[in-house]
């Protein structure tokens, strides 16, 4: 491997602090910031390895890249014919792996690449290029449009359509078919396979999945004399949950403790709650083109669910308003429940000095079938990669049964393969509950992949801005949801 741990930390601009301070992957911006921004696509705090930035400075793009502004999706030129894979000659080959992970998640992959991958593929070095998540889609489309191709790209299901719609991604089906005796595609979770399928082409394979669960602070429950719901909230309704949040809320000013942080104002999180009463935000599941995306934020069922969480903030004040608490309210022990909770948080949470005080809970129930989200993160190979054989080796290794078990050992992901639940359960600390993860993952498997569409970053800005207006009391639920629906549908129709 060409990337040493010291070089990686120095390049990322996080130094020795990375060893003790782990920033959550895919974590929401302050649950009370305007707007909240978690994804199972973490917010990076590192500069690209090609252009180190000083600590605290905005990461610089590689010299060959013209970074796009946040949320922009510049048009990429048509992809050239697929590059011929490098011949196997025994010589060293360097491949570029580009991602947007923050230090906590980056450390997980760095460890695997420096040890297990390097031992299995000694003739392949991996150069890591890190970009800020806010600029990732725009930067990579610009870079690809200019003919500068990485070999492997990390993506979430939400980002994939922006690339797939431009036909710049390699269909990995031939590779899967050739190597399936070892790869075993049927063992992958069906919803994850579907999330990476673009019109019959498998353009993404996901190694990470994280169902929607709630984490809670046992000490804050005890201090408020509130009991954890029966069966960890398996059958708890939103009415029950609302009453519990009120009891957990106490104090004033900077010492106030809230029942929960806000659920992140992003489509993939909000879909779980907003569809709890039978509404459907989109007419399809899985990846789709912009012209297929017709949003429904104004149905009575969707508005009912929105009113519930708006009342938490505006009426009950059991959830902080945007800007009311800086940073992660749960980590600061100012929120008893983490709403935007998935296993992407565990590399950080397992290092908290009060980790043993963390418990797990099922999400509340509305009148519809239990909802969840898969939040997949995985890998794509651009058609223009000059090292397609080595790139496939990389993807195949990370998404294999062995590769995924390495993630478990590093406190990351739930099983993205059906056969790995027993192996996963053996790696959990005492405070994590495998059955809560399993119940939520079963729900999302039954639902199928979440709907995704191009222009994801711009759409989430529209959602976040309007949610903030509703939660600050600047707009009614009726007006706010109508504006979201109108603006999103116009965005999808725009060139």
C-alpha positions in Angstrom: 0.0 0.0 0.0 1.3 3.5 -0.8 -0.8 5.2 1.8 0.6 5.0 5.3 -1.5 5.8 8.4 0.7 8.8 9.2 0.4 10.1 5.6 -3.3 9.7 5.6 -3.8 11.5 8.9 -1.5 14.3 7.8 -3.3 14.7 4.5 -6.7 14.7 6.0 -5.7 17.5 8.3 -7.0 15.9 11.4 -3.7 14.7 12.9 -3.5 12.7 16.1 -6.9 14.0 17.2 -8.5 11.4 14.8 -7.4 8.7 17.2 -9.6 10.0 20.0 -12.2 12.2 18.4 -14.4 10.4 16.0 -16.9 12.3 14.0 -20.1 10.5 13.1 -20.6 9.2 9.6 -23.7 10.4 7.7 -24.4 12.4 10.8 -26.9 15.2 10.8 -25.6 18.7 11.0 -26.6 20.0 14.5 -30.0 18.5 14.9 -31.0 22.0 15.7 -29.1 23.7 12.9 -30.9 25.1 9.9 -31.3 22.7 8.2 -30.1 19.4 9.6 -27.9 17.5 7.3 -27.2 13.8 8.1 -27.0 11.2 5.5 -25.6 7.8 5.6 -23.2 9.8 3.5 -21.0 11.5 6.2 -19.9 15.0 6.3 -16.1 14.9 5.7 -13.7 16.9 7.7 -10.7 16.1 5.5 -8.9 17.6 2.5 -8.2 15.7 -0.7 -5.0 13.8 -0.5 -3.9 15.5 -3.7 -3.9 19.0 -2.2 -3.5 19.1 1.6 -5.2 21.9 3.4 -4.3 23.4 6.7 -6.3 22.5 9.7 -9.7 24.2 9.6 -9.3 25.4 6.0 -11.8 24.4 3.4 -10.5 21.3 1.6 -8.9 22.1 -1.8 -9.7 20.1 -4.9 -7.1 18.3 -6.9 -5.2 20.4 -9.3 -6.9 18.8 -12.3 -10.4 19.4 -10.8 -12.7 22.3 -11.2 -14.9 22.0 -8.1 -18.5 22.8 -8.6 -20.4 24.8 -6.0 -22.4 22.9 -3.4 -25.6 21.4 -4.8 -24.5 22.0 -8.4 -24.7 19.2 -10.9 -22.7 20.3 -13.9 -23.3 18.4 -17.1 -20.8 15.7 -17.8 -19.8 14.9 -21.3 -20.7 11.6 -22.8 -18.5 8.9 -21.5 -15.9 7.6 -23.9 -15.8 4.0 -24.8 -14.8 1.8 -21.9 -11.1 1.9 -21.3 -9.3 -1.4 -21.7 -8.5 -2.8 -18.3 -4.8 -2.9 -17.4 -3.1 -6.2 -18.3 -1.9 -8.4 -15.5 1.9 -8.3 -15.7 2.9 -8.6 -12.0 3.9 -4.9 -12.0 2.5 -2.6 -9.3 -0.7 -0.8 -10.3 -2.0 2.3 -8.4 -5.8 2.8 -8.4 -7.6 5.9 -7.2 -10.4 5.5 -4.7 -12.4 8.7 -4.1 -14.8 9.3 -1.3 -16.3 11.9 1.0 -16.1 10.2 4.4 -15.3 12.0 7.6 -12.4 10.8 9.7 -14.3 8.2 11.8 -15.6 6.4 8.7 -12.4 6.9 6.7 -10.4 5.2 9.4 -12.6 2.1 9.0 -11.8 1.8 5.3 -8.1 2.9 5.7 -7.6 0.1 8.2 -9.0 -2.6 5.9 -7.1 -1.3 2.9 -3.7 -1.1 4.7 -3.9 -4.6 6.1 -6.3 -7.2 4.6 -6.6 -5.7 1.1 -2.9 -5.1 0.8 -2.1 -8.6 1.8 -4.5 -10.1 -0.7 -3.5 -7.8 -3.6 0.2 -6.9 -3.0 0.5 -5.6 -6.6 -2.2 -3.0 -6.2 -1.7 0.3 -4.3 -4.6 2.5 -3.4 -4.4 6.3 -3.6 -7.2 7.9 -1.6 -8.8 11.2 -2.7 -11.2 12.8 -0.3 -13.7 15.5 -1.2 -16.2 17.5 0.9 -19.6 15.8 0.7 -21.3 19.0 -0.2 -19.2 19.4 -3.3 -18.8 15.7 -4.1 -21.4 15.2 -6.8 -20.5 18.5 -8.6 -16.8 17.9 -8.3 -16.9 14.3 -9.6 -19.2 15.1 -12.5 -16.9 18.0 -13.5 -13.9 15.8 -13.2 -15.4 12.9 -15.2 -16.7 15.4 -17.8 -13.1 16.5 -18.3 -11.9 13.0 -18.8 -10.2 12.6 -15.4 -11.6 9.3 -14.1 -11.0 7.8 -10.6 -11.0 4.0 -10.6 -13.4 3.5 -7.8 -16.0 6.0 -6.4 -17.9 5.7 -3.2 -21.6 6.7 -3.3 -24.8 6.4 -1.4 -27.9 5.3 -3.3 -29.0 8.9 -3.2 -26.1 10.1 -5.3 -26.0 7.3 -7.8 -28.7 8.6 -10.2 -26.8 11.8 -10.9 -24.0 9.6 -12.4 -26.1 6.8 -13.9 -28.4 9.2 -15.8 -25.3 10.4 -17.6 -24.2 6.9 -18.6 -20.7 7.2 -17.1 -20.7 4.1 -15.0 -19.5 0.6 -15.7 -22.1 -2.2 -15.7 -20.6 -4.7 -13.2 -23.0 -7.5 -14.2 -20.4 -9.3 -16.5 -17.9 -9.2 -13.6 -20.5 -10.5 -11.1 -21.5 -13.3 -13.5 -17.9 -14.3 -14.1 -16.9 -14.4 -10.4 -20.2 -15.3 -8.8 -19.0 -18.6 -7.5 -16.9 -16.6 -5.0 -18.9 -13.4 -4.9 -22.5 -14.9 -4.5 -24.7 -12.0 -5.5 -27.8 -13.8 -4.3 -26.5 -13.5 -0.7 -26.6 -9.7 -1.0 -29.7 -8.0 0.5 -32.3 -7.7 -2.3 -33.1 -4.1 -1.6 -29.4 -3.2 -1.9 -29.1 -4.9 -5.2 -32.2 -3.1 -6.5 -30.8 0.2 -5.2 -27.8 -0.2 -7.5 -29.7 -1.3 -10.5 -30.1 1.3 -13.3 -32.3 -0.1 -16.1 -30.8 -3.6 -15.7 -27.2 -2.5 -15.3 -25.6 -3.1 -11.9 -23.7 0.2 -11.6 -23.3 0.2 -7.8 -22.7 -2.5 -5.2 -23.3 -1.5 -1.6 -21.3 -2.8 1.3 -22.8 -0.6 4.0 -26.4 -0.6 5.2 -28.0 1.1 8.2 -31.7 0.6 9.2 -33.5 3.3 11.1 -33.3 2.8 14.9 -33.4 5.1 17.9 -30.5 5.4 20.4 -31.3 6.8 23.9 -29.4 8.0 27.0 -30.3 5.7 29.9 -29.0 8.2 32.5 -31.4 10.9 31.1 -34.3 8.5 31.2 -33.5 7.7 34.9 -33.1 11.4 35.8 -36.5 12.1 34.4 -38.0 9.0 36.0 -39.2 7.8 32.6 -39.3 4.1 31.9 -38.2 2.7 28.5 -41.3 1.5 26.7 -42.2 -2.2 26.8 -40.3 -4.4 24.4 -38.0 -1.4 23.7 -40.9 0.4 22.0 -41.8 -2.4 19.5 -45.5 -1.4 19.5 -45.1 2.2 20.7 -47.4 4.7 18.8 -46.5 8.3 17.9 -49.0 9.4 20.5 -47.1 7.4 23.2 -43.8 8.7 21.8 -45.0 12.3 22.0 -46.0 11.9 25.6 -42.6 10.4 26.5 -40.8 13.3 24.9 -42.6 15.8 27.0 -41.7 13.9 30.2 -38.0 13.7 29.2 -37.8 17.5 28.6 -36.6 19.6 31.5 -34.6 22.8 32.3 -34.1 26.1 30.6 -31.6 27.9 28.5 -28.3 26.2 27.8 -28.9 23.6 30.4 -32.2 22.5 28.9 -32.5 18.8 28.1 -34.8 17.9 25.3 -36.8 14.7 24.8 -35.1 14.1 21.4 -33.2 15.9 18.7 -35.0 16.7 15.5 -35.3 14.1 12.8 -33.0 15.3 10.0 -34.7 17.4 7.4 -33.6 15.3 4.4 -35.7 13.3 2.1 -34.4 9.8 3.0 -34.9 10.3 6.7 -38.2 12.2 6.5 -39.7 9.5 4.2 -39.6 7.1 7.2 -41.7 9.3 9.4 -43.9 11.1 6.8 -45.1 7.8 5.3 -46.1 6.5 8.8 -49.8 7.2 8.2 -50.2 5.7 4.7 -49.0 8.5 2.4 -46.5 8.0 -0.3 -44.0 10.8 -1.2 -43.2 9.3 -4.6 -44.9 6.7 -6.8 -42.0 4.4 -7.1 -39.2 2.7 -5.2 -35.6 2.4 -6.1 -33.6 4.7 -8.5 -35.5 6.7 -11.1 -35.0 9.5 -13.6 -36.0 13.1 -12.9 -39.0 12.9 -15.2 -40.3 10.0 -13.1 -40.1 11.9 -9.8 -43.5 13.4 -8.9 -43.6 14.5 -5.3 -46.6 14.3 -3.0 -46.0 16.4 0.2 -49.6 17.8 0.5 -51.7 14.6 1.0 -53.6 14.5 4.3 -51.6 11.5 5.5 -48.2 13.2 4.8 -49.3 16.5 6.4 -50.6 14.7 9.5 -47.1 13.1 10.1 -45.5 16.5 9.5 -47.7 18.2 12.0 -46.7 15.7 14.7 -43.0 16.5 14.4 -43.6 20.2 14.0 -45.6 20.2 17.2 -42.7 18.6 19.0 -40.6 21.7 18.1 -43.1 24.6 18.0 -45.8 23.6 20.5 -44.3 21.1 23.0 -40.8 22.4 22.7 -39.6 18.9 23.5 -37.3 18.9 20.4 -35.0 21.9 19.8 -35.7 24.4 17.1 -33.1 25.1 14.4 -30.1 26.8 15.9 -31.2 26.3 19.5 -28.4 23.8 20.3 -25.0 23.7 18.6 -23.4 20.5 17.6 -24.8 17.0 18.3 -27.4 17.4 21.0 -27.3 13.6 21.8 -23.5 13.5 22.2 -23.7 16.6 24.4 -26.3 14.8 26.5 -28.8 17.5 25.9 -31.2 15.2 24.0 -32.4 12.0 25.5 -33.1 10.3 22.1 -31.2 10.3 18.9 -33.8 10.4 16.1 -31.6 10.2 13.0 -30.0 7.0 14.2 -28.3 4.3 12.2 -25.2 2.2 12.7 -23.0 4.7 10.8 -22.8 6.4 14.2 -21.2 3.5 16.1 -17.5 4.2 15.3 -18.1 7.5 17.1 -20.6 6.5 19.8 -18.5 3.5 20.9 -15.7 5.9 21.9 -17.9 8.1 24.1 -16.9 7.9 27.8 -20.6 7.2 28.6 -21.2 4.6 25.9 -22.4 2.1 28.4 -25.3 4.5 29.1 -26.6 4.2 25.5 -29.6 2.0 24.8 -31.6 1.2 21.7 -35.3 1.5 20.8 -37.6 0.8 17.9 -39.0 3.7 16.0 -42.6 4.6 16.7 -45.5 3.3 14.7 -48.2 5.2 12.9 -51.1 3.5 11.1 -49.1 2.2 8.2 -46.7 -0.7 8.0 -43.4 -0.2 9.9 -41.0 2.0 8.0 -37.3 2.1 7.8 -34.5 3.0 5.5 -31.5 1.1 4.1 -29.2 4.1 3.8 -26.8 2.1 1.6 -23.3 3.3 0.8 -21.1 1.4 -1.7 -18.9 1.5 -4.7 -19.0 2.3 -8.5 -16.5 2.1 -11.3 -16.5 4.8 -13.9 -16.4 3.6 -17.5 -13.3 5.6 -18.0 -11.2 3.8 -15.4 -7.9 2.7 -16.8 -7.6 -0.1 -14.3 -10.9 -1.8 -14.4 -9.6 -5.3 -13.4 -8.0 -3.9 -10.3 -11.0 -1.6 -9.6 -13.2 -4.7 -9.7 -10.9 -6.6 -7.3 -11.3 -3.6 -4.9 -15.1 -3.6 -5.2 -15.3 -7.4 -5.0 -13.1 -7.5 -1.9 -14.9 -4.8 0.1 -18.4 -6.1 -0.7 -17.5 -9.8 -0.2 -18.5 -11.8 2.9 -15.0 -11.4 4.3 -14.8 -7.7 3.6 -18.2 -7.0 5.2 -17.2 -9.0 8.3 -14.1 -6.7 8.6 -16.6 -3.8 8.8 -18.4 -5.4 11.7 -15.2 -5.8 13.6 -14.6 -2.1 13.3 -18.2 -1.3 14.6 -19.6 -0.3 11.2 -22.6 -1.4 9.2 -25.4 -4.0 9.7 -25.4 -7.1 7.5 -25.6 -6.2 3.8 -25.6 -10.0 3.2 -28.3 -12.4 4.3 -25.8 -15.0 5.7 -23.9 -12.7 8.0 -26.3 -12.0 10.9 -24.7 -14.6 13.3 -21.3 -13.2 12.6 -22.6 -9.6 13.1 -24.2 -10.4 16.4 -20.9 -11.7 17.8 -19.3 -8.3 17.3 -21.8 -6.1 19.1 -21.0 -4.3 22.4 -23.4 -5.1 25.2 -25.5 -1.9 24.7 -26.4 -2.7 21.1 -29.4 -4.9 20.4 -29.2 -7.1 17.3 -32.9 -7.8 17.3 -33.8 -4.1 17.0 -31.5 -3.9 14.0 -32.9 -7.1 12.6 -36.5 -5.9 12.9 -35.8 -2.6 11.2 -33.8 -4.2 8.5 -36.5 -6.7 7.8 -39.0 -3.8 7.4 -36.8 -2.1 4.9 -36.2 -5.3 3.0 -39.9 -5.8 2.7 -40.4 -2.2 1.5 -37.7 -2.4 -1.1 -35.1 0.3 -1.8 -35.9 3.9 -1.1 -36.8 6.1 -4.0 -33.9 8.1 -5.4 -33.6 10.7 -8.2 -31.1 13.1 -9.8 -30.5 16.6 -8.4 -30.5 15.2 -4.8 -28.5 18.0 -3.3 -30.6 20.7 -4.6 -33.8 18.9 -3.6 -32.6 18.4 -0.1 -31.8 22.2 0.2 -35.4 22.9 -0.7 -36.7 20.4 1.9 -34.3 21.7 4.6 -35.1 25.4 4.0 -38.8 24.8 4.3 -38.6 22.5 7.3 -36.7 25.2 9.1 -39.3 27.8 8.3 -42.0 25.5 9.7 -40.0 24.6 12.8 -39.2 28.3 13.5 -42.9 29.2 13.3 -42.4 31.2 10.1 -44.7 29.0 7.9 -47.6 26.8 8.6 -47.5 23.1 7.8 -50.0 23.6 5.0 -48.0 26.4 3.4 -44.6 24.8 3.9 -45.5 21.4 2.5 -47.2 23.0 -0.5 -44.1 25.0 -1.3 -41.9 21.9 -1.0 -44.1 20.0 -3.4 -44.3 22.8 -5.9 -40.6 23.6 -5.8 -39.4 20.0 -6.0 -41.7 19.1 -8.9 -40.4 22.2 -10.8 -36.8 21.2 -10.0 -37.3 17.8 -11.5 -38.8 19.3 -14.7 -36.1 21.9 -15.2 -33.2 21.1 -17.6 
